Every structure is written in C-alpha cells, then in structure tokens.
Amino acid sequence: MTGPRPGRTAATKQKLFDAALKLVGERGAASVTVDEIAAEAGVAKGTVYYNFASKDALVDALLRHGVDLLAARLEAAEDEDGTEAAMRSLVDGMLGFFAEYPAFGQLLVSELWRTPGQWHGTLGLLRDDIVSIVRGQVQRLADAGRLPEGVQVGTASAALFGTMLVVALDWQVFQPERDLAEVRESVLLLVRGLRPPA
C-alpha cells in the first residue's frame, strides 16, 4: 500500500496556497469558498479537503506558511555586522517579500486590524513572531545608543513593523512605478531620523 508522495502533496498544497492567497487577498477570507479555491487551483474540491480539513484550516495554514517565509527573510538581518546594514537587510526583506506576495500583505492588513475575527488568535501569534525579529534589530539600535530618550524598544518595534507593512502596501497599490531601492531608502530615512551613530 502506498501513501501520497511527499513531493506531489507539497506541490498540491502550494497550488492551493497560491489560489487561496490570490482570492483571499482580493476579497477577504470570509467571502471565499472552497469551490472557488479549488477552481482557481485547478483541482477537485475533494483535493482541498484531502489536504486540509476545511477552508478555515487552509487559511490558517496559509497564514502560517506566509509568515514563515517572511520570517526567514527578516532573519537574514541577524547575520549583518553593523546596525545600518542590519536595518537595511530587515527593510529589504520586508519590502521584497510583499513585492513578491502583495496579496499576502493585503491579507495581513485586512485580518490583523479587523475587529477580532476568526483568525485573530493565529495572526496575533504570527504577528508576535515577526515583531520579535524586528525587536531584535531595534534592540541593537538601542544598545548602540541610537534610540531617542524615552522611546521603548517594544513600541519602536511595533511601529517599525507597522510602518514597513503599510509602506509596502502603499507602494504596491498606489505607487507601483517606484523600485524597491527607492522605497527602502524612504523607510531608512525615517529610521535614520534616530540619533546618528556615535
């Protein structure tokens, strides 16, 4: 007796993620049906249920998958030596991710700040994962004496995460003609408004 082939299962799940991400990013998770996800992915409805117990389970897995991809990009900043290089890497990682997956950014914004909804618990945990990575880099700035007096690391971390997320969406939706380097420099100019390096 043979079970599903891991490579094939992973490819099918990726197709379902891509389809769900496109539809959910356009219309929000609540209004998308399993039939629509299956049709968009080019698979039978049963394939969705074979891989996920429900649409909610698919969206939950999609959120976790997307945040894992984003976290991997942001963690690259930890390998940088100076605070300036680390911050550049962090901003590049965030903006580059949302340039590649703009619908995921729309999904995060629509679900994160919605009145607590179905995925609020999952998103709260995932947001904490991302903000903790950002916090690591903001702590480096604080340790280097670059945070203004009275600014708390936690508040600055949440603010930087929110800034990068909203700037990425604004770029994709309203200013797509701008390139990544230009948008990154705009964000870094805000960060450089902190105390200059000693």
Salt bridges, closest charged atoms under 4 A:
GLU26 OE2 - LYS22 NZ 3.23
ASP35 OD1 - LYS45 NZ 3.45
GLU36 OE1 - ARG27 NH2 2.73
GLU40 OE2 - LYS22 NZ 3.91
ASP60 OD2 - ARG64 NE 2.86
GLU84 OE2 - ARG192 NH2 2.90
ASP92 OD1 - ARG184 NH1 3.10
GLU100 OE1 - ARG73 NH2 2.54
GLU111 OE2 - ARG114 NH2 3.04
ASP128 OD1 - ARG127 NH1 2.92
GLU149 OE1 - ARG195 NH2 3.86
GLU182 OE2 - ARG178 NE 3.42
GLU185 OE2 - ARG88 NH1 2.74
GLU185 OE2 - ARG184 NE 3.34
GLU185 OE1 - ARG192 NH1 3.31
